[in-house]
């Protein structure tokens, strides 16, 4: 008998979500929260009374260069936010930022900045290791920018809910109110086999009960929800799952779980418009395109870098 074929939702041109969830890591110690009731699908949704802001960033490697024999990276990072209110979507201009970094081993570059052309200014970030370690150091900068952006949004819009595309492990403990993170891919398992069996039973617009886990000394709350997929297809079971998390106290986490069902399902993207549907939410897709525009032309930046290298070689 031939095996049953099922598609992954995302285009293979993108890093795809897993067809099955990763095995749970013992150190995460995920525990169902008793106050959320029996371990069964939940459908109760709630509205958020204020504005919503989706925060995301884009990371681009402009060039791998060598400083003598030391490898270094030139990277560009853009972060920003799109706001949603009844009847309108808008960009928060104060939340946008573009930063460029020269990531190099300690002592490999003698100055705090590298400016190969007017308007093209790279801040020095020192990090040890091979290119992948250098890239990780730059990604840390991106994460810090996104968390700081969220802090600013909460300060300017106290009643807003800030939703980060990604986990919240970089979020300072004092800045947890009104913040949600959501993961589109599932590189870590959080549930044991018995509890994970519920994921296959979730219908679109349903979620698991809230569960708690620890990262270091901090406690986080999380849950999975299933997004709708239109048109429906025989996709892999994990392909339409979103994992949501918060570092807020338990009572707020339980309310945010209900709020999440009032937000994420209605913003799910569709495969004919987004190759990462449905997890790449509609406002996030629009924000990513805007961030790409603000990063500038990769081809133009590369030409300017080559022109600078030629001038320096004379």
N, C-alpha and C positions, 0 to 999 in steps of 0.2 A: 504494500500500500504506500502510495506517495505521501510525503509529509504535507501537512496543511501549510500553505504559504500565507504569511502575514507581512504587510509592509511596515517599515518604520515611517513615521509621518514626515520627518524632516528630510529635505533634499540631501543626498550624499555629499553635496558640495560644502555642507556645514558639518561641524562636529555634532553628531547626532545624540539624542537622548538614548538611554539604555533601553533595550527591549525588555529587560528584567531588572529588578532592583538589585543593588549590590548586597552582599551578605552583611549582616549587622556587625559592627565593631564592638567588642565587649566593653571597651572603655567609655562608650557613649552612654551606656546604662539607661536606655530609654524606658520610661515607666508611664503607663496610662494614668491620666489624672482622674481620680475617682469622681470629682465634682462634675465632670462632663458626662456622666451616666454610663450605661452599658457600652461594651465594645461592639458597636453596631453603626451603620451609616447614619449620618446626621444631615438633615435638609434645611433646618431652620436658618433663615438668612435675616440679616439686619442691615439697616442703612447707617452710613456715617453722616452725621449732621453737618460737617464742615467740608472744606475743600480737600481734594486728593492731589498729591504730588508724586509722580513717578520719577525716580532718580536712577540714572544710568551713566555709564562711561564707555568710551571707546579707546582702544589701545592700538597703536600702530608702530611697528618697527620700521623706521626710515632707512636704516643702514646698519650693517655689521661692519665695523672698521677695526683697524689695528693701529695701536699707538706703539710704535716700534713693533715689538712682538706680542704685546698685550692685547687680547681681544676686548672690544668695547662695543656698546650698542648706542645708537642714536634713536630715541623713541619719542613719539608724540602721544599725548593723552588729552582727551577732551571729556569733560563731565558737564552735565546739565540736568534740567528738570522740566517736565511738562505737567501743567496743572489741569485738573478737571473740576468744573463746577456745572450745575444744571444748565444745559443748553450751550456750553462752550468748552473748548479746550484752548490752552494758551501756554506759551513759553514764559518762564520766569527768567527774564534777562539777567537779573542779579545773581542767578544761580549758575550761569555758564562760565566755564573757565577752560582755557587751553594752556597746557604746560608741555615743555619739551625738555628732555633729559639726556645728558651724556652719562651713561652708566659705565664706569671703568674701575679697574682694580686700584686700590690705594696707591697714590703717588704716580700713577701713569699719566695724569694730566695735571699741569702745574697751576692752572687758573680755576677760579670758581665758576666760570662760564665758558662756553664755546659758541662763537658767533660767526658762522661761515658766510653770512650774507645779511644785509639789513632786514630786520623783521624776522630773522630766523635765529633765535637765541635759545641755546640749550644750557640748562643748569646742571652742574656736575653733581652726580650721585656716586659715591664710592661703595663698591661691593666686591667681595672676593668671589672667585670661581669662574666656571666656564660660562658660555653665553646663556644657558638655561638659568643659571643662578643670577646672572645679571638681569635677565628678563624678570625673574621673580622679584628682584629688588625694585624694579620699575613698577611692577604690578602692585607692590605694597604702597607706592606713592599714589597710584590710581585709587586704591581702596581708601586711603586716608582722605583724599580729595572728595570722594563720594560721601564719606561719613561726615566730613566737615560741611559739605553742601547741605546735607540733611539737617545738621544742627542749625544752620542759618535759616532754612525754611521754617523750622519749628519756632525760631525766635521771631521771624517776621510774620508768621501766620500761626498763632498759638493754638487755634482750633483745628489745624489741618492734620491729616493722616499722611505720613511720608512712607512710601513703599519703595524699597530698594531692590533692584534687580540683582539678587545675590544674597548670600548669608550675611549675618550681622556680627560675626566674631570680632570685627574691628571696632564695633560700637562701644564707646566708653560707658561704664556702668551707670553713670549719672544722666545719660541721655537716652533712656529707653522708652519713655512715654511717647505714644503716638507714632511708633515705628514698626513696620513689618518688613521682613525680607522674604523673597521667594526664589526658589531654586528650580530651574527648568530642566536640569539634568541631575542624575542621581548616582553620584560617584561613591556615596557612603550609604550603607544600610543602617536604619535606626530601629527597626522592629524585629522581634524574634519571629520565627516561622509561623507560629500560631497566630500572632497579631497581624502579620503581613498578609495572611490569607484574606483578610477583609478587603484589601486593595482591589482584588479581582471582582469583588461584589459591588463596588461603588458605581453608581450610575452618574451621568453628567449632572453637575450641580450638587453632588453629595460630597461629604468629607468624612474622614475618620474622626473619632474623638481626639481630643488634645492629649499629647504625651509630653513628658518632660525628659530632658537629658542634660548632662553637664559637659561644659568645655572648660577644662581646668577647674577653677573654683567657682565659675559662674553657672547659673542655671538658666536654661532656655526652654521655651515651650514651642511645640511644633505640631503640625497636622498635615495630612495629604488631602487634596481635593481633586476631583476629576472635572476637567474642562469639557465643554461640548465641542464636537467636531462636525462641521458642515462643509461639504457633504460627508455623511458617515461612510466609513470604509472598514474592512476587516484589519485594522491596525493592531500592532502589538499592545498587550495589556497595559504596559507602563508608559505608552507613548503619549497619553493625554493627561498624565498626572503632574500636578504641581505640588511641591512641598513648601509650606509657608512656615515662618518662624518668627518669634518675638522674644525679646529679653525683658518684657514687661512683667509685673507681678501676675500671679495666677488668675486673680479675678479679672484683670484687664485682658489677659490672654484669652480667657474663655469668651469674653465679649468680642474680641477681635476675630476669633474663629468664626463667629456668626456673621460679623461684618464682611469677612473675606468672601463668603458665599454670595453676598450682595454686590461684590465688586468684580472678582476675577472671571466668573463664567460669562458675564455680559461683555467682557472686553477681549475674549478669546479671538485670535486671528483665524483666517481660513486658508487652507492649502493653496488655493488658486491665487492668493495674494501674497502669501508669505511662506517661503520654503521651510520655516521653522514653526509652522502652525501646529497646534493651537497655543503652545506655551509662550511664544513670542507675542505678547499682548499688543493690541493695536496701538495704544499710545506709546509703548516702548519701541515698536518698530518705527514710528514716526520720529521719535526722539533720536534713535540711532542714525537715521538718515540726516537729521539736522546736525548731529555731532560730527558725522563724516564730512559734511560740507564745511564746518568750522575748522576741521583739522587742516584743510587746504589740500592742494593737489600733491599726491605722493610723487608723481613724475616730475613736477616742477621742483620740488624740494631735492630730489635726487640730482637733477641737473645742476642746481646751485651748489650742492656738495661737491660734485665732480669739478665744477669750475673753480671752487675754492682750493681743492687739492692740486689742481693744475697750477694755480697761481703760486701756491706755497712751494711747489717743486721747482719753480724757476730760480 
